């Protein structure tokens, strides 16, 4: 609720001259990803099995009009060659 307070708190645990990467998730930047995650949860299939057996065929079958495919920040045409760990977050 208070991003500045959160950053200040994180700064207190840094070593001198330390650094951090902060990844912010914006709703628009993750368009299609939340729906993909919801679909996975609806299946009830264990994550490892979903990634191994279903994720690639599902991604391959998505039409060009799908929100995940339209999200140029998230969509990867090389998903067939990615490790399972990069098909879900």
Secondary structure, DSSP 8 states (H G I E B T S, - for coil): --HHHHHHHHHTTS-TT---------TGGGTTHHHHHHHHHHHT--HHHIIIIIHHHHHHH--TTSHHHH-TTT--TTGGGS-GGGS--
